[in-house]
Amino acid sequence: MKRAVEFPSENPRELIRADLFTPDEGKGPWPVIVMGGGWCYVKELIMPEYAQFFLREGLAALIFDYRCLGASDGEPRQHLDPWKQIADYRSAVDALSYLDEYEGVIDRERIGVWGISYSGGHALVVGALDPRVKCVVSQIPIIEGWYNSMRAHGSVGFRELTALVNRERRQRYRTGRHGTIPHSGDPKTEVVTWPHPETRPVFMKIKETTAPRHEHYSTIQSVEHVWAYDVRPYLPRILDTPTLMIVAEGDDLTMWEREVPAFGEIATSKKKLFVQRKSTHMSMYSNLSHLAIAGKEAADWCRQWLIESR
């Protein structure tokens, strides 16, 4: 069962809009997984497909749009501030924990978080900060944004991106208006945030089929925000929360050479690293068998810690 819900963000004048999925069989209160997306995602983009694996295991799923994206409130549109997005995760946990409408529907003592790509890092931070979160799944996460960006662009491409960011910052200071930049595209013809040619076709296909609200661009200031993003200081603070990290073998979008060492910095012994062989970052979206492997791994982990261990 799916129903549309909304709840306040940390700014009560801005509402976050979400879809709550509950299993078709059985009755609540259900354990629940809070799911937020990556760079420029909307709640219809690939997350409902992953949510199905949780539903089959008797877990509910809350998939939400961050402020400034999709159906949620917030200006400027397409602005990606990772720390506000992390706050939105916690506002979702607030809503499930404290609003009367979820009484008897959601088990407030069994809340987990799941994130993919950019939000794979967010899920780790939320797991470190919020004791209400009892389980974490971090799939193909960004660990250190500046390194990711520099490695993706190479030194010459990174110079061009830096020059664009600096020009836009000057213009924004003078005019108060945000410039924008494509999420991905051909770096030979334009400056983009993530210069991986395989990304745009996959996202455009998803936009045409299931996620029409997706817009394939962000504010240029969003690039500055990702350069300041680093989840590593939070990893030693995950002391007892069960944490699964799913990594694509050889991932050169979110850089598995950062992901695997970061896993080692997670303090809890209740952790698992799953390396998905013969896959890529984008095949977690476009290849149904790869999606199913990762989805089942995540659902099994959450079932183990939110159902079987209780």
N, C-alpha and C positions, 0 to 999 in steps of 0.2 A: 504494500500500500504506500502511496506517495501523497504527501500533502504539502502545500506551500505554507511557509511560516515566515515571520519577521520578528526582529527583536532589536533593541537599541544597541548601538556600539558604545564605546567609551564616551562619545559625544551623543547625548540623548536626542539631539535634533537630527541625527543621521541614523537611518534604519538599515540594518543588514537583512537581506532577503535570502531565504534558503529553502531547500527541499528536504523534508524529513521522510525517509524511507523506513518502513517497519516490515518485519516478516509477514508473509501471508498466512502462515500457520502459527498456532500457539497464541498466547496472549502476554501482554506486558505485566510488569515493567521489564523492558529489554535493556541489556547493555548496549552501548551506543558508541560509534566511531565518528568523530568530528573530522570532516574532510575539506581541506582547502587546496586550491590549485596553485600552479606555478606562474610563469611570466605571461601576463595578459590573459590568463584563463578566465572563463566563466563557468558557472556550476554545471552547465550541460556538457562541458568539454572533457571527455574520457572518464570523468569521475563516476557517473552513473554505472558505467561498465564495471569499474572496480568495486562499486558498492554491492553489486549483485553477489559477489563472493562472500561478503560479510552477511548478507541477508540469508544465504543458504545455510550459514552456520548458526542462525538464531540471534544475530546481532542487528540492531538498527544502525542507520547511517544518516548523519546530518551533513548535507553538502551546501556550502554557502558561497555567496559572492562577496569578495572584499569590498570595502568602501571604494568608491570611484570606478568600480567595474560592474558590468552586467546590469542586474536588476537592483543593485543596492544604491543607496544615496551616496553623496560625496562629490566634491569638486577639488581640483580639476579632474575631468574624466580621463581615464587611462593613466592615472598617476599611481605609481607603484612604490610605496614606502614600506620596506619590509618590517619595520618596527610597528607601524600601524596595522599591518597585516597580522603580525603576531598578536597584537592587542585584539584584533577581530576574532582570532581563534579563541582567545580567552573570554571574549564577550559571548561567543557561542557556548562555551562551557558555563558561563554565568547563567545564560538563559535556560539551559537544560537543568542546571542545579537549583535555580531559584524561582522560576516562573511557574505559576499554578497549573498552566495548561499542560505541562509535561508530567505532572503528578500521576503516578500509576501507569504512565506510558514508558518512561525512561527510568532505569535504575541509576540513581544519582551517585551510587558508590562504584559504578562500573563504567567509567568513561575513558575512552582511548582516543588518540589522535593519529591521523594518517596524513602524509604529505608527499608530493612528488616534485622532483626537480627543485625549483626555487623553494617551494613549500616543504620539500623534504628536509631542508635546513630549518625551516620554521618549526616543524614538528619536534625536532631535537631541542630547540630553545624552549618551546612550550613545556616539553617533558621535564626540562631542568627547572623551570620556574614555578610550575603549577602543581601542587601536591594533590589536587583533585584528579589529575590525569593518572590513570593506573596502567597504561600500556601505550607504547609508541611504535609506529611504523614509519620509517624514513626511507623513501624509495628514490634512487638516483639523485641524491641531494646535492645542491650547491653548498660547499663548505666555506670557501673564501672567495667572495665576489670579485675582488680586484685581480687575484691570480687567474680566476676563470676567464675574465675579460681579456687580460693581457695574453694569456696562452691561446685563447681562441682567435684573437686578431693577429697575433705576431707583432713584432716590434714596429714595423712600418704601419700596419693597419691601426695599431693602438695609438700611434701618433695622430693619425687622421681623426680617430674618434675623440681623443683628448682635445684636439683643436676645436672640433664641433661643440663639445661640452663647454669649453671655455668661452667661445663666441656666444653661445646661447645664454650662458649665465650672465654675461654683460648685458645682452639684450633684455633678458627677463628682469634684471635689476632696473633698467631704464623704463620699461613699459609695463611691467607687472604681468605680462602674458607668457605662457609656457609654449616653447617650441616642442615639436614631436619628432620621433624617429621610428622607422620601421622595426618591428620585432626581429625579423630575419629577412633575408633576401640574398641577392648576388653581390658580394662585396666588391666585385670588379666594376659595378656600375653605380653603387650608392653606398653610403655609410649606414650601417645597420647596427643594432645592439648586439645581436648574436649572428656571426657571419657563417652559418652552417647551411649549405644549399639544400639539404634534405628536410629542413624544418618546415619551411613555408608550404610546400605541397601537401604535407600531412595535415597541417593546421587548416589549410583551405578546404581540404576534403571534409574534415570534421565540421567546419563552419557550414558547408553546403548541406550536410546531412543531419547533424544533431545539435549544433551549437551556433545558431545564426547570430546571437548577440556578440560573439567573439569579434574583437577588432584587433588587427594585427599591427598595432603600434603602441607606443607609450610616450609619456612626456620625456624629454631629454634629461630632466632632473632625476628621473628614475634611474638613469645610468650612474649618476653620482651616488645615489643611495646604495646601489648594489656594490659599488667600489668600497663603500664603508662597511659592508656586511661581512661578518666573520663569526661563525657559530662556535669555533673551537674553545673560546673561554668558558662556554657553558657546559661542555661535555663532562668535565670532572664533577659537575653538580648533579648529574644523573646518577644518583647514589643507589637507588633501589627500584627504579621504575623499569620494568621489562622493556627492552628496546631491540627492535629488529631493523637492520639496515640491509636494503636490497640494492645491489650494484650490478650494472651491466658490464660484462667483461670487456675491457678495453675502452670504456666510455671516454670519449674525448670531447663531450659537450659539457658535462659537469665534472669531468676529470677524476677518473677513478684513482689516480695517484694521490689525490687529496682525500678521497672518500675512505679508502682502506686504512690509512694511518689515523684518520679521525675516529674510525670505529674503535681503534685501540685506546683512544683517550676517554671513551665512555667508561665511567667508573664502575657501574653495576656489573656484577657477575651474571645477572639475568639478561644476557644479550646474545644476539646471533647475527653473524654476517652471512648473507646469502648472495653468492656471486652467480648471476645468471649467465651461463655459458652460451656462446655463439649468438649473442644478441647485441643490440646497440641501444643507445639512449632512445632514439625515435622508434625502434621496433617495439618498445613498451607501449606505444600508442597504435601503431599501424599493423602489427602482426598479432592476430588474435591468439595464436598459440603462445607467444611470448607474454602477452597480457594475461592469459589464463594461468601461466606458471607463476608469475609474480602475484596475481590476485589470490591464488590459492595459498601461496606461502604467507601472505599477509593475513588472510582470514584464519588460517590454522594457528598462527601466532596469537592473534587476538582471542580466538576461542580458548586456547590453552590458558591464557592469563586472566581473561575476563569471565570465563564460564567454568572451565575444568578445575581451576585452582581455588575457586571460591567454595 
